[in-house]
Amino acid sequence: MAQQQPSSTRAEQRRLLARPLDALAFLLPLIVFYELASVAHPDRVIAFDLLRRFFELFGHVGMWAPGVGIVVILLATQVASGENWRIRWTRVGLMYVEAVVAAVPLLALNWAIPLQASGGNAPGLVGELAFGIGAGIYEELVFRLILISLIVMVGVDLFRFKRASVALAAIAISALLFAAHHYQPIGVDLFDWTSFAFRAIAGAYLALIFWFRGYGSAAGCHAAYNVGLLAVGAVAG
């Protein structure tokens, strides 16, 4: 049986996480940039297309549906949290700093296990930036926020397994699926063990950030890594 956490412990954990409203304020400029830039550079992130296809199961939807979905999810989570609706702008600003700092280990890992930035077919700097930022937002939504939350819901709430064991399994599963989705037939890359290992390790790292810091921080770190990789490539080139 899963052990119930003391209310004081749960309250402390909530304080460590960015509130959904703060995460929305942090991510909204990135979402808007990705959506607007994608009008001119329509090469879309795989996770974005997976979300769009999911929404199409419920009827015809526009290309904006995944972005609107993020807003709805975070607003609904804010309502469920019962917290006040005041945005903590200092916390929002610090999330940008946190994203850059958290991306440094991933950049170091990329130096140890070289992997080129995946910019799709998006031409030009704006297209590459949009693709990198979009990957951070939508891949973290699919493989961390949705997948890990679903695994925890089933494992803990339905089957009553220990939360720690379910969390470890969820992190491992999300990391492996995150790595695998880059390759054919879902993705465009040909399978390679070196790049798969890098992506699996990176996926586990991002899953840990999600677990301890929340979706906004994980998406920010992922986006900052992609942008940093592009910057390093531009300087080296």
N, C-alpha and C positions, 0 to 999 in steps of 0.2 A: 504493500500500500504506500502511496505517496505521502510523505510527511508534510503537514501544513506548516508553513513558515509563520513565525510570530508577526503580528501586525507591525511592530516597530521595525523589523527587518525589511518587510516589504516596503514600508515608507521610506527607509534609507535607500533602497534600490531605486525607487521612483525618483528620488532627488538626484541620483547619479545620472539618470537619463535625461536627455533633452525632451522637454514637453512637446507633444505633437504640434502645438501651435507655433512653438519656436522653430521646430524642424521645418514646418511649412514656410515660415518666413525666410528661413535659411535657403530652402530649396527652390522656392518659387522663381527667383530671378534666373536660376539655372534651367528650370523647366521652360520658362518663356523663351530664353535664348535658344535652347535646343529646338523648340517648336518653330520659331521664326526662321532660324538658320536653315532648318530642314525644308522649308518652302523652296529656297534656292538650291539647296544641296540635298536632294531627296533620298540619298542612301541612308537607310534606317538601321538602327541597332536591332539585332536578332531578337532580344528580349522584348523590345517594343513591338515587333511584328507578332510575337507570340501572344502578347496581351491584346493586340488589336484583333487577332483571330478569335481569342476567347470571347471578347465582347461581341463579335459578329455572330456568335452562337445565339445571342439574344435579339438579333435583328441587325439591320444595317446601321453602322456607326461611322462617324468621320474619323480622320486621322488624329484628331485631338483627344479621342476617348481615353487613351492610356494616361495622358497628362492630367485630364480632368479626374480620372480615377484616383490618382495619387492625392489630389486635393481633397476628394471626397473621403478617402480612407483616413487621412490625417485629421480632418475635421470631425469625422465620426469617432475616431479614437480620442480626440480632445473632449468631445461630449461625454464619452464613456468614463473618462478619467475623473470627471467631476471637478477639475481644477478651474481656476479663474481664467478669464479670456484676455488677460493682459500679456502682451508680447514682451519678453525680457530681451530688449535689444542688445544689451551687453553680452548676454549669453549667445545670441545669434551671431554677433561679431566674433566672439571667441570660437565659435564653431568653424569659421573660415580658417582661423589660425590652427585649430586642432586638426582640421583636414589636411593642411600642408605638412604639419609635423608628423601625423600618422602615416602620410604617404612616403616618408623618407625610408623606412625599412623595406617597403616594396621596391623603391628605386634601387636600394642596395642589393636586394634579392635579384633584381633584373640585371644588375652589373655582374652578379655571381653566376646567374643562369640567363644569358642574353636572350631576350625576346623582343622583337620589334613591335612597335605600337601598331595596333590593328585599326587603321583608319578607313577600312572599307574602300569604296570607290569615290569617297567624297573629295572633290578637288579643292585645292587652295587651303589657306590657313583657317578660314572660318569654317569650312566644311569639316576639317580634321578636328578642330576644337569642338564643334557641335557633336561629332560622332563620339569623341572621348568623354565629353560631359554626359551625353545621353546614355552611354554605356554604364557610367557610374550610377545614374539615377535609376534606370530601368532594370539593369541586371541585379542591383541590390534589392529592388522591389520584388522581383520574381524569386531570386534564389535565397534571399535572406528574409525579408519581411513576410512574404507569403509562404514560402516553403518551410522555413524554420518554424514559423508560428503554427502552420498546419500540423507539422510533425509533433510539436509540443502539445498541441490541443488533443490530437489523437492519442499520443503516448501517455500523457499525464491525466488529462480530464476523462478520457474514455477508458483506457486500459489500466489506469492507476499505477503506472510504473514510476520509479523514483525520478524526480525532476532532473537531477544531475546526470543520470544515465541517459535520459532522453535528450538532454541538451548536447551531450557529447556525440550521440548518434546523429542528431540533427545537424550539427556542425560538420561532421564527416560526410554525411549524405549531400548536404548542400554544396560542399567544396568539390566533391567528385562530379556532381551533376553540372555545376558551374563550369568546371574544366571541360567536361565532355561536350557541352552544347556548342563550343566553338568549332567543332569538327563536323565534317560531312557525316550524315545527310542533313543535320539541322543547320550547322554552320557552313563556312566556306573553306576552312583550312583542312589540309590532309593531316591525318593523325601522326603525331610525333611524340615519343615518350618524354623528351626533354621539355618541350613546351607544355605537355600535359602535367608533368610534375610541378613546373613553375606555377601553372594556373591553379592546381589543386592546393598548393601551399598558400598561394595568395588568397584563394577562396576561403581557406580555413582561417587565415588572419582576418579577413574582412568579416567572417562570421563571428569571430570573437569580438570584434569592434561592435558589431550589431548587438550581440548579446549583452555586452556590458555598457555600451554607450547609446545604442538606439539606431534606428534606420537612417536618420539624417546624418549622423556621424559616419556611418559606413558608406553611404552614397557620396558624401563629401570627400572622404579619403580616396575612394575609387576614382572619382572624377579628378581629384588633384594629382593622383598618380598618372593618369592618362595624359593630363595637360603637362605635367612635369616631364614625362617621357618624350612628348613632342618637343618641349623646350630643349631638352638635352640633345635630341636628334638634330634640331636646327642649329644649335651651337657647334656640335661636332661636325655637322655638314658644311 
